[in-house]
């Protein structure tokens, strides 16, 4: 799995611990993913889309997405 952290870690979102919505696990790998839009894709400008943060559960691999602020 490609990720920015080699080992999973606990994560806080707005001061609260993140728990996996599926299994309740509390350790995640962090990665960023491009938030593609239809318009940019149509024009071949996918590179211009924003990046969102993803936290991948270390136990069940469920991906939790967060939009940029």
Order of alpha helices (4+ residues) and beta strands (2+ residues): beta-beta-beta-alpha-beta-beta
